Amino acid sequence: MSNKFTELTRDVLFADIWEREGLSPRERSLITVAALVAMYRLEQLPFHLQRAVGNGLSVEELGEVITHLAFYSGWPTAASALNLLAAIHPAE
């Protein structure tokens, strides 16, 4: 990634946008994970799944969101996302 892109990601996206009032970090994570799953953006999804757990979403809630999205964004899309979730947070 270019230095400018990295700077914009850090200073604008994760500082300005993620810190705005109106939505909690938990809600922003839920929205972001749903958008990434629906758009089949698997490269960015692991980072945001981890962040979502750090922001208070449970692995079970994330699994439920992804399962719900299967009916809107496609079964293969959800299956891939669930596989990533399982790889990051294996069942105990």
C-alpha positions in Angstrom: 0.0 0.0 0.0 1.1 3.5 -0.7 2.1 5.7 2.3 -0.7 8.2 1.5 -3.3 5.4 1.4 -2.1 4.0 4.7 -2.2 7.5 6.2 -5.7 8.1 5.0 -6.8 4.7 6.3 -5.4 5.5 9.7 -6.2 9.2 10.1 -9.5 9.5 8.2 -11.2 6.1 8.3 -10.1 4.7 11.6 -9.7 8.0 13.5 -12.3 10.4 12.0 -15.0 8.1 10.7 -14.9 5.3 13.3 -14.8 7.8 16.1 -17.9 9.8 15.0 -20.8 10.0 17.4 -24.1 8.3 16.5 -23.0 4.7 16.2 -21.0 2.7 18.7 -17.8 0.8 17.7 -19.8 -2.4 18.1 -22.5 -1.1 15.7 -19.9 0.1 13.2 -18.2 -3.3 13.3 -21.5 -5.1 12.7 -22.3 -2.8 9.7 -18.7 -3.2 8.3 -18.7 -7.0 8.6 -22.2 -7.2 6.9 -21.0 -5.0 4.1 -17.8 -6.9 3.5 -19.7 -10.3 3.5 -22.3 -9.0 1.1 -19.7 -7.6 -1.3 -17.6 -10.7 -0.9 -14.5 -8.8 0.2 -12.7 -11.7 1.9 -9.3 -10.1 2.0 -10.5 -7.4 4.5 -12.9 -9.6 6.4 -10.5 -11.4 8.8 -9.2 -8.0 10.2 -12.8 -6.8 10.7 -14.0 -10.0 12.2 -11.2 -9.7 14.8 -12.1 -6.0 15.3 -15.8 -6.9 15.7 -15.0 -9.3 18.5 -12.8 -6.7 20.1 -15.7 -4.2 19.8 -18.0 -6.5 21.7 -19.7 -8.8 19.1 -19.6 -12.5 20.0 -18.5 -15.1 17.6 -22.0 -16.6 17.8 -23.5 -13.2 16.8 -21.2 -12.9 13.9 -22.1 -16.4 12.8 -25.8 -15.5 12.9 -25.2 -12.3 10.9 -23.3 -14.2 8.3 -26.0 -16.9 8.2 -28.7 -14.3 7.8 -26.8 -12.7 4.9 -26.6 -16.1 3.1 -30.2 -15.4 2.0 -29.4 -11.9 0.7 -25.8 -12.1 -0.6 -25.6 -15.8 -1.6 -24.9 -19.1 0.0 -21.3 -19.4 -1.3 -20.5 -15.9 0.0 -21.7 -16.8 3.5 -20.0 -20.2 3.5 -16.7 -18.5 2.7 -17.2 -15.9 5.4 -18.2 -18.6 8.0 -15.0 -20.5 7.1 -12.9 -17.4 7.8 -14.7 -16.9 11.1 -14.1 -20.5 12.1 -10.4 -20.2 11.1 -10.0 -17.1 13.3 -12.1 -18.3 16.2 -12.2 -22.1 16.1 -15.1 -23.8 18.1 -14.0 -24.8 21.5 
